Amino acid sequence: MEKLPFNRPSMTGRELEYLTEAVNSSKLSGDGPFTERCHEWLEQTFESPALLTHSCTGALEMAAMLADLQPGDEVILPSYTFVSTANAVVLRGAVPVFVDIRKDTLNLDETLIEDAITPRTKAIIAVHYAGVCAEMDVINDIASKHNLFVIEDAAQAMLSTYKGRLAGTLSDFSAFSFHETKNILSGEGGALIVNNRSYLERAEILREKGTNRKKFFRGATDKYTWVDIGSSYLPSELVAAYLFAQLETAQDVTKYRIEVCNRYRESFSELSDEGLVGLPFCPENCVSNGHMFYIVLRTPGDRDRFIEKMSAEGVMTPFHYVPLHSSPAGTRFGKTHGSLENTDVLSSRLVRLPVYYGVKEHQDRIIEAVRKFFA
Ligand SMILES: Cc1ncc(COP(=O)(O)O)c(C=O)c1O
């Protein structure tokens, strides 16, 4: 029996052609012609300056530096997220303050944020889980009332929208991921979108090891030198070449993934009506990019049995996330605000089904395996 992986990174266009072009150009380090083309694509799409990074993790670290987080500052974020969201804060000596998620979207519960704000709060990081945007208007209103930065962890939200506006345009700084598990991929990869343009020059410096090299190449200074903290956040041209081919097909890939998710949803609607599973929820004012399809089982035991049975049918259905607030590093570096019941309950019952470009030819088998479990 062929094993069906949870994810299979696929080429969707001219990846090999562009890789060959990059290799033959003898320009392999960062910020060459393919990086430029990716920047143009991102800037046209988001109507804001964009900087490619080696990962979303790197873009989040840059956002934390741009927000000028200092030791002891607090940042409000969900516990139900990938570690990089919190690590970016901790690396600055600041404290992640974990707030619970909504039961329906599994995004930061915007109604709990204001109560978690203290005189030390400096920023809010909203994660758009599964490509469904957090309630950004409310989050931005709270942030402007309390003079806080807003950062979007848009790792999973390329081309998702909120009230007709693209994820990634709804905050001061936003971070995307092009990791191989994402809709648009380059193995590892990411981007920082600098919506708050007054921070662009500093962002360029942080990305180039704390130097004003970018300004020098633009001819705006006669030498380049060390001017600030920073690190090496730019990807090589090989990564950018692969990524540009993916970006060119982004609309088609998104459409495909939405169709895959819609098919799962239709197939499991009866199970949901019978109360056997919970399905992803997308508020009316949001459009998801089909990044993920998950199901929520009734108990942690059901979830474990489901994973085991699906595996016996050759279908990989991993769970995530182990909540950050109760993890060894989370208890050491972070603080918890209020009950995190939804985080604890949902993270113990959720599994993800395979969604990737090319999965349609296997979808009958996956759906059949799920139905068999519940039969
Ligand atoms: C919500 C979230 N944030 C951050 C990341 C980190 O992305 P990267 O692997 O590109 O650093 C991920 C990756 O899975 C993610 O899902």
The ligand as a MOL file (V3000), in Angstrom:
LIG
                    3D

  0  0  0     0  0            999 V3000
M  V30 BEGIN CTAB
M  V30 COUNTS 16 16 0 0 0
M  V30 BEGIN ATOM
M  V30 1 C 2.4430 30.0310 12.7000 0
M  V30 2 C 3.8730 29.8080 12.2820 0
M  V30 3 N 4.7990 30.7180 12.6140 0
M  V30 4 C 6.0880 30.5710 12.2550 0
M  V30 5 C 6.5080 29.4760 11.5360 0
M  V30 6 C 7.9670 29.3350 11.1990 0
M  V30 7 O 8.1600 29.3250 9.8170 0
M  V30 8 P 9.6030 28.9880 9.2030 0
M  V30 9 O 9.7380 27.5130 9.2100 0
M  V30 10 O 9.5520 29.5620 7.8100 0
M  V30 11 O 10.6320 29.6570 10.0310 0
M  V30 12 C 5.5850 28.4880 11.1730 0
M  V30 13 C 6.0300 27.2890 10.4320 0
M  V30 14 O 5.4850 26.2200 10.4960 0
M  V30 15 C 4.2250 28.6630 11.5460 0
M  V30 16 O 3.2930 27.7640 11.2180 0
M  V30 END ATOM
M  V30 BEGIN BOND
M  V30 1 1 1 2
M  V30 2 1 2 3
M  V30 3 2 2 15
M  V30 4 2 3 4
M  V30 5 1 4 5
M  V30 6 1 5 6
M  V30 7 2 5 12
M  V30 8 1 6 7
M  V30 9 1 7 8
M  V30 10 2 8 9
M  V30 11 1 8 10
M  V30 12 1 8 11
M  V30 13 1 12 13
M  V30 14 1 12 15
M  V30 15 2 13 14
M  V30 16 1 15 16
M  V30 END BOND
M  V30 END CTAB
M  END
